[in-house]
Amino acid sequence: MNLMTAAEDFADAGDALVVKNVSHRFGETLALDNVSLAAPRGTFVALLGLNGAGKSTLFSLVTRLYDNVTGEIRILGSDVRRHPTVALRRLGVVFQSRTLDADLTLRQNLLYHAALHGIPRREARTRAKEALEKVGLAERANDTVRALSGGQARRVEIARSLLHRPVCLLLDEPTVGLDIGSRESVVGIVRSLVKNERMGVLWATHLIDEIAPTDRLVVLHKGRVLFSGSAPDFLAKTGAANIRDAFRAMTGRTTPNGNGEDE
């Protein structure tokens, strides 16, 4: 990397994640239309949209499961297309689908993931212990994933995403299928990472009650960003009394219910 490239790459290093003017097509279908957003370090950004809005497509582009051919995606200043190894090393991900091995213990799952990141075994054991402590499951390290509840398994996936010490965390509908108590636990853990470790978080959801007044909010609808800013500004812009009504006013749709569908 030459000096000019390095300076360019770290020009927006204050943001954990920056997406600029990104579009994506599946054949003739435009899934994302000129999407731009940012997740600064130490900030919880809620990406709100119905199922089919384009949230998972965006995550697939950020993580390089798909290639973005328009616009830019940067993680702590590093472009994911030009310098994917550097960029993705700073990124932790919790996908909507469950990916733990149910027959392995919590520690074994984490050590396997650490090995994929090239973390030496001795260091990996230390990091696994620390990560499980952060999600409140250190005492379950020798239990198999199969013995956990759905919420506990989600917490293990969060722990796994922290092993390589990322600065940006993406979570795609992480509380789907969880009961209220488990949802609150998962949200609380992620918010503590934002506060205590200055993690930049992009939290994709269709559940309005997961959004706090202090959050930054991005509304994604039919592949387009309709709003990006603070939750209070969202209410002021629409003149609505709450986020549910504001979403309805801005999108012209009924609000998401617990299934991510229209009511």
Beta strands, then each sheet from edge to edge (+ up, - down):
strand 1: 15-26
strand 2: 29-40
strand 3: 43-48
strand 4: 72-75
strand 5: 78-79
strand 6: 91-94
strand 7: 168-172
strand 8: 200-205
strand 9: 216-221
strand 10: 224-230
sheet 1: 2+ 1- 4+ 5-
sheet 2: 6+ 7+ 8+ 3+ 9+ 10-
end
